[in-house]
Amino acid sequence: MIARLLIEFTTNLSPDLNCDTDRDISSTFAQTKADAVLYAPYGGEEAGSGLADVLWGKVNPSARMPVTVYKQAWADAMNCKNYTESPGRARKYNADCDTSILQLDLERGIGRTHRYLSDAATYVKHHLGFGLSYTSFAYSGLKAAFAKSNLTVSVTVKNTGGVDGAEVVQVYAAPSKEAAAKMPKAAPLKNLVGFVKVEVPKGSSKVVEVPVDTTQLETAMEDGTRVLVPGSYTLSVGGHQPGDSEGDAGSSGKAVSATIAVP
């Protein structure tokens, strides 16, 4: 309520919205009344000092969204009795869930969360992994070396902005159609398989290595066993997940990608 009142009385000051609890930031109010959203849930007793440091530029923000934030219309329609994520596991629970938008979308093959959602442009406001900085970054030189027990991903990250900053380098893996055909229907479309945070001074570049345990590429089969399904996988590396147009336009720029072959 304090955040809402602050915005309503400072509409001529290009306001920021401070969400200092784990509350919904997909609301129409937040998206139309605020020029920026500063999301800082559960900051503890020093939250005020930390937020002041960010707002006054003493600290360059580098955190990322830990969850997927859906657009309000779809979020409001979700039924709290149905937490199914994958369309491959969609089933009817009760009369209420049978008629919910979520249930109908699951039956049409549209899942939820970054792992299963096939139509993010329609349903997602902020993706898991999204975040902004006071500087900007660019990615290049992606390399991926696959071994039996691990996958080493390296990429060059350049700070192209005017201030020092930290970047969260994220690695997502998505199976090819051929590999996906060998997986259960409920298998994810993509997975976050690794990430690291790195400090990059302004104007500088760093080669960043992200170790990925190959178990992160495994798929849970129908009998519950986990299998590293052979085939090709696309690795997307950047400051946000692939398909995030908001992230592409943000401080991390475009993600880079490469294909690996799993024997």
Rosetta blueprint (number, residue, H / E / L):
1 M L
2 I H
3 A H
4 R H
5 L H
6 L H
7 I H
8 E H
9 F L
10 T L
11 T L
12 N L
13 L L
14 S L
15 P L
16 D E
17 L E
18 N E
19 C E
20 D L
21 T L
22 D L
23 R L
24 D L
25 I L
26 S L
27 S L
28 T H
29 F H
30 A H
31 Q H
32 T H
33 K H
34 A L
35 D L
36 A E
37 V E
38 L E
39 Y E
40 A L
41 P L
42 Y L
43 G L
44 G L
45 E L
46 E L
47 A H
48 G H
49 S H
50 G H
51 L H
52 A H
53 D H
54 V H
55 L H
56 W L
57 G L
58 K L
59 V L
60 N L
61 P L
62 S L
63 A L
64 R L
65 M L
66 P L
67 V L
68 T L
69 V E
70 Y E
71 K L
72 Q H
73 A H
74 W H
75 A H
76 D H
77 A H
78 M L
79 N L
80 C L
81 K L
82 N L
83 Y L
84 T L
85 E L
86 S L
87 P H
88 G H
89 R H
90 A L
91 R L
92 K L
93 Y L
94 N L
95 A H
96 D H
97 C H
98 D H
99 T L
100 S L
101 I H
102 L H
103 Q H
104 L H
105 D H
106 L H
107 E H
108 R L
109 G L
110 I L
111 G L
112 R L
113 T H
114 H H
115 R H
116 Y H
117 L L
118 S L
119 D L
120 A H
121 A H
122 T H
123 Y H
124 V E
125 K E
126 H E
127 H L
128 L L
129 G L
130 F L
131 G L
132 L L
133 S L
134 Y L
135 T L
136 S L
137 F E
138 A E
139 Y E
140 S E
141 G E
142 L E
143 K E
144 A E
145 A E
146 F E
147 A L
148 K L
149 S L
150 N E
151 L E
152 T E
153 V E
154 S E
155 V E
156 T E
157 V E
158 K E
159 N E
160 T L
161 G L
162 G L
163 V L
164 D L
165 G E
166 A E
167 E E
168 V E
169 V E
170 Q E
171 V E
172 Y E
173 A E
174 A E
175 P E
176 S L
177 K H
178 E H
179 A H
180 A H
181 A L
182 K L
183 M L
184 P L
185 K L
186 A L
187 A L
188 P L
189 L L
190 K L
191 N E
192 L E
193 V E
194 G E
195 F E
196 V E
197 K E
198 V E
199 E E
200 V E
201 P L
202 K L
203 G L
204 S L
205 S E
206 K E
207 V E
208 V E
209 E E
210 V E
211 P E
212 V E
213 D E
214 T H
215 T H
216 Q H
217 L H
218 E L
219 T E
220 A E
221 M L
222 E L
223 D L
224 G L
225 T L
226 R E
227 V E
228 L L
229 V L
230 P L
231 G E
232 S E
233 Y E
234 T E
235 L E
236 S E
237 V E
238 G E
239 G L
240 H L
241 Q L
242 P L
243 G L
244 D L
245 S H
246 E H
247 G H
248 D H
249 A L
250 G L
251 S L
252 S L
253 G L
254 K L
255 A L
256 V E
257 S E
258 A E
259 T E
260 I E
261 A E
262 V E
263 P L
